[in-house]
């Protein structure tokens, strides 16, 4: 190799001249890179959603650097929301592509979640300059698809934990589990998805297993189990006044913890340290800067596990005042409180599942007329339960008011084989009848949730005849599933492709719905003295008419939570419980949980303010109950309209 004296910036090599700067790049590429920690790399190369540079909170640094510590074999992060863990995962993926080429496998709860993560998070990651150099953001090729990106020396693949095929024929070096508490209990017949995922890197020379998730229910939380298997590290921070190192807690108002005032609508919040010092929000950043991670189970190394919750975060929406306001809003609602414990404290919820005694429910029944909607009821929904032995359909009609109080309005039993068309013809008549409101208005059902657990094909076919009214429902497989969520379209075109519009199932979060009902059934009605003083029923109160026989009351509390096993055990028939859950779930499908006070007020204004005397209300005629059900009113026979199936945007 010789240098051309007339062209000082060019080197003469066999085949022609080459620019010196190109040779410099080649030599630099061959030079071993200095090993960086993830926090060092992130400070230079990571970007936020708006494209600005990423600056880590001090508590994030310890978690990040565990990902690039060669001695660490496994990481588990039990976390709340608003602590930036998703950003840490993106940083690590970018680091692997740029600094440590390897095979990175990321599991999301579902395939849909995997596609969303790839389209949103990974797509944004590919715009970072350090990553763009090694993974050109090209159009799709065999090496570059939505959920698979290849780069020199490795790749990134995004999978969904809800399909067994996502765990087959793939080996990786780094396996990252995103929100494993949202994974199904089992992937097909092959077992726990988290365990299946972690087996993907057993043959790697540099394996790393990592999981991060908000926890769910005590005894059933995957991330909680993983946390307890690790070093159990907590963030200790000093008091700015006495310098005592301590873990931040929410507290109960008597010792260390967050304090706030006024109690019903906080406008100020502060922290009280273990020695009684008052700490203001402005001191939080200093405390974290001088904090450290301390292991409570160091013997479990090299599996590092961390717990972090919102009180440490410096995000605006994680201020101590914001946390206090959220608690005040949810503390009286068991379902919302559970979400707060999981999402804000980053802790498991101790679901005792203590249902009220059925006898107490029976004794507190009210005298409003069965089959009539009380004044507070503004919306009617129903839950339809299908039973095979003896064959029958049971329909529970519930009315709902503006503060989520509900009233049992009707219980209709249709005996017969659910595979017979005449049974479903009667069911159609039942759901299209009207119920008399105390104001004199006739109300129809707004939505019906129909169980597909038995006679599935018949239920789905029947639902197609009532588009917009009937939602076929099925129980979700995870404990953390929301009360209601839509499934994907279940129908295909003649050529085998999924229809863009068609029948979808409502996935019922039975666990959360049951906890919600049991919490609401535990609410106490006002005493006679309190009523005389003008007190009303508490928000969410469940009103039961005389239709709630002993059998119905027993069915309402027919499931019992077994904490040691992390699952529900049926201790009695649960038709009434299921009927309430389906009726409640379809109110969520209607968006009722998000209705504004103005919308409720508009509904109330549509009803006359005077009530119709009970003697003028139409009284249903009792029918012969099914063998294991309570006596129920007979349906009114009304002409059934012609039912033609059409794709419904709500289904």
Secondary structure, DSSP 8 states (H G I E B T S, - for coil): -EE-TT-TTEEEETTEEEEHHHHHHHHHHHS------HHHHHHHH-B-TTS-B----HHHHHHHHHHT-TT--EEEEEE-SSS-HHHHHHHHHHHHHHTS--EEEEEESSHHHHHHHIIIIIHHHTTSHHHHTTS---S-BTTEETTEEEETTEEEEEEETT-GGGGSS---SEEEEESGGGS-SSSTTS--HHHHHHGGGTT-SS-EEEEEE---BTTT-HHHHHHHHTT-EEEEEE-TTT--EEE-----SSSSEEEEESSSS-SEEEEE-TT--EE-GGGHHHHHHT-EEEES-GGGTTEEEEEE-GGG--SGGG-HHHHHHHHHHHTT-HHHHHHHIIIII---B--------HHHHHHT---S-TTEE-TT--EEEEEEEEEETTEEEEEEEEEE-TTS-EEEEEEEEEES-TTSHHHHHHHHHHHTS-EEETTS-EE--SEEEEE-SSSHHHHHHHHHTTTTTEEEEEE-SSTT--SEEE-----B-TTS-B-SS----EEE-HHHHHHHHHHHHT-----HHHHHTT----TT-EE--TT--HHHHHHHT-EEEETTTTEEEE-S--HHHHHHHHHHHHHHHTTGGG--HHHHHHHHHTS-SS---GGGS----EE---TTS--EE---------------TT-
